[in-house]
Amino acid sequence: MACRALLVACCVVSMATVMLGGCSKAKEAATDLRNVGEAAKLAQGETARLQTENGVVEVQAQKQGEDQVTVKTTGPDGKQVTYQGGKQGDLSKLGIEIYPGAKQEQASTVSGGDTDVTQAQFTTSDAFGKVAQFYKDKYKDAALSEMSTGEHKTLTIQAGDEKDMKIIIVTQEEDLIKILLQHHAKKQ
């Protein structure tokens, strides 16, 4: 379990480093080594302080239950980004109807900056055409794209505008249909 927590912490460190400035090439090796040491603190429930080329980023991770995690990062500019996710995340801000009977696989919310993003993934054994038609009927005026290559099919629907965008991606992989729902909401 500690190895899994360290792996998650290292992934979070990588994401935070990329999102908040990255490492300069000249200091990369030393900085990466120090950041890995800091990432180990996350596995122990402590705050990690990661060095980026733009300054120090603080990262806090909290595990809530078996498959839930909250990660908060504070950049050198004081701006905070919060990621909450796991197998059964909060869907209150999703704003997209969930296909009836679909099984929730994961959900996450990223809050920070000028846009909040809520995302959830579901699966169903219903036919691709039935699931695709469900969302086409809900978003008749939206931009849509369909692609099919052998056994794999994909439907992408984009509705709304830059202030309130909803993205629906339905994919077929053999007998399993995956539904990815995203809601991007700009803060006022």
C-alpha positions as CSV (number, residue, x, y, z in Angstrom):
1,M,0.0,0.0,0.0
2,A,2.9,2.4,0.8
3,C,4.4,1.7,-2.7
4,R,1.0,2.5,-4.3
5,A,0.8,5.8,-2.3
6,L,4.4,6.7,-3.4
7,L,3.6,5.9,-7.0
8,V,0.5,8.2,-6.8
9,A,2.6,10.9,-5.1
10,C,5.2,10.7,-7.9
11,C,2.5,11.0,-10.6
12,V,1.1,14.1,-8.7
13,V,4.6,15.6,-8.5
14,S,5.1,15.1,-12.2
15,M,1.7,16.7,-13.0
16,A,2.3,19.6,-10.7
17,T,5.8,20.2,-12.0
18,V,4.5,20.3,-15.6
19,M,1.4,22.3,-14.8
20,L,3.2,24.9,-12.7
21,G,6.4,25.6,-14.6
22,G,8.6,22.5,-15.1
23,C,12.3,22.2,-14.3
24,S,15.0,24.0,-16.1
25,K,17.5,21.8,-18.0
26,A,20.5,23.0,-16.1
27,K,19.2,22.1,-12.7
28,E,17.0,19.2,-13.8
29,A,18.9,16.3,-12.1
30,A,19.3,17.9,-8.7
31,T,15.9,19.3,-8.7
32,D,14.3,16.0,-9.7
33,L,16.1,14.2,-7.0
34,R,15.0,16.7,-4.4
35,N,11.4,16.6,-5.7
36,V,11.3,12.8,-5.5
37,G,12.4,13.1,-1.8
38,E,9.6,15.7,-1.3
39,A,7.1,13.4,-3.1
40,A,7.8,10.7,-0.5
41,K,6.4,13.1,2.0
42,L,3.0,12.9,0.2
43,A,2.8,9.2,0.9
44,Q,3.2,10.0,4.6
45,G,0.4,12.6,4.5
46,E,2.8,15.6,4.7
47,T,3.1,18.7,2.5
48,A,5.7,18.5,-0.2
49,R,7.5,21.6,-1.5
50,L,8.5,21.1,-5.1
51,Q,11.0,23.3,-6.9
52,T,10.0,24.5,-10.4
53,E,11.7,27.1,-12.6
54,N,9.0,29.6,-11.5
55,G,9.5,28.9,-7.7
56,V,8.3,26.5,-5.1
57,V,5.0,24.8,-5.4
58,E,3.4,23.3,-2.3
59,V,1.4,20.0,-2.7
60,Q,-0.9,18.5,-0.2
61,A,-2.6,15.1,-0.7
62,Q,-5.3,13.6,1.4
63,K,-6.7,10.1,1.0
64,Q,-10.4,9.8,1.8
65,G,-11.5,6.2,1.8
66,E,-10.1,3.4,-0.3
67,D,-10.2,5.1,-3.7
68,Q,-10.6,8.8,-3.1
69,V,-7.9,11.5,-3.1
70,T,-7.7,15.3,-2.8
71,V,-4.6,17.1,-4.0
72,K,-4.1,20.8,-3.4
73,T,-1.2,22.7,-5.1
74,T,-0.3,26.3,-4.3
75,G,2.0,27.9,-6.9
76,P,4.7,30.5,-6.4
77,D,2.0,33.2,-7.3
78,G,-0.2,32.0,-4.4
79,K,-2.9,30.5,-6.8
80,Q,-4.3,27.3,-5.6
81,V,-5.5,24.3,-7.8
82,T,-7.5,21.5,-6.2
83,Y,-7.9,18.1,-7.7
84,Q,-10.5,15.7,-6.2
85,G,-11.0,12.3,-7.7
86,G,-11.4,8.6,-7.3
87,K,-13.7,5.8,-8.1
88,Q,-16.9,7.5,-6.8
89,G,-16.3,11.3,-7.1
90,D,-18.7,14.2,-6.6
91,L,-21.0,14.6,-9.7
92,S,-22.9,17.6,-8.5
93,K,-21.1,19.9,-11.0
94,L,-21.1,17.5,-13.9
95,G,-24.2,19.0,-15.5
96,I,-24.6,16.2,-18.1
97,E,-27.2,13.5,-17.8
98,I,-25.7,10.1,-17.1
99,Y,-26.7,7.2,-19.4
100,P,-29.3,5.1,-17.6
101,G,-27.8,2.1,-15.9
102,A,-24.2,3.1,-16.7
103,K,-21.7,2.1,-14.0
104,Q,-19.4,4.9,-12.7
105,E,-15.7,4.0,-13.0
106,Q,-14.2,7.3,-11.8
107,A,-14.9,11.0,-11.3
108,S,-12.7,14.0,-10.6
109,T,-12.9,17.8,-10.3
110,V,-10.1,20.3,-10.8
111,S,-10.8,23.7,-9.4
112,G,-8.4,26.6,-9.8
113,G,-7.5,29.3,-12.2
114,D,-10.5,30.6,-14.2
115,T,-12.1,27.3,-15.1
116,D,-13.5,24.3,-13.1
117,V,-13.4,21.0,-14.8
118,T,-15.6,18.1,-13.7
119,Q,-15.1,14.7,-15.4
120,A,-16.5,11.2,-15.0
121,Q,-16.2,7.9,-16.7
122,F,-18.8,5.3,-17.0
123,T,-19.2,1.9,-18.6
124,T,-22.2,0.0,-20.0
125,S,-22.8,-3.2,-21.9
126,D,-25.6,-1.6,-23.9
127,A,-25.1,-1.3,-27.7
128,F,-22.9,1.6,-28.9
129,G,-25.7,2.8,-31.2
130,K,-28.2,3.0,-28.3
131,V,-25.8,5.0,-26.1
132,A,-24.8,7.3,-29.0
133,Q,-28.4,8.0,-29.9
134,F,-29.2,8.8,-26.2
135,Y,-26.6,11.6,-26.3
136,K,-27.4,12.7,-29.8
137,D,-31.0,13.2,-28.8
138,K,-30.0,15.3,-25.8
139,Y,-27.6,17.5,-27.7
140,K,-29.2,17.9,-31.2
141,D,-27.5,21.3,-31.9
142,A,-24.1,20.3,-30.7
143,A,-21.0,19.7,-32.8
144,L,-20.4,16.0,-33.2
145,S,-17.9,13.7,-34.7
146,E,-18.1,10.0,-35.4
147,M,-15.3,7.6,-36.2
148,S,-15.2,3.9,-36.8
149,T,-12.2,1.6,-37.3
150,G,-13.1,-2.1,-37.3
151,E,-14.4,-3.0,-33.8
152,H,-13.7,0.4,-32.3
153,K,-16.2,3.2,-32.6
154,T,-16.1,6.7,-31.2
155,L,-18.7,9.5,-30.9
156,T,-17.6,12.9,-29.7
157,I,-20.1,15.6,-28.9
158,Q,-19.2,19.2,-27.9
159,A,-21.9,21.5,-26.7
160,G,-21.9,25.0,-25.3
161,D,-19.2,27.7,-25.6
162,E,-16.0,28.6,-23.9
163,K,-17.8,29.8,-20.8
164,D,-19.8,26.6,-20.3
165,M,-18.7,23.6,-22.4
166,K,-19.8,20.0,-22.2
167,I,-17.9,17.2,-23.9
168,I,-19.3,13.7,-24.3
169,I,-17.1,10.9,-25.7
170,V,-18.6,7.4,-26.2
171,T,-16.3,4.7,-27.3
172,Q,-16.7,1.0,-28.1
173,E,-13.9,-1.4,-27.3
174,E,-15.1,-4.9,-28.1
175,D,-18.2,-5.5,-26.0
176,L,-17.7,-2.6,-23.5
177,I,-19.0,0.9,-24.1
178,K,-17.1,3.7,-22.3
179,I,-18.7,7.0,-21.7
180,L,-16.5,10.0,-20.7
181,L,-18.3,13.2,-19.6
182,Q,-16.6,16.5,-19.1
183,H,-18.0,19.9,-18.0
184,H,-15.7,22.9,-18.3
185,A,-17.3,25.9,-16.4
186,K,-15.5,29.3,-16.5
187,K,-15.7,31.2,-13.3
188,Q,-17.4,34.6,-13.4
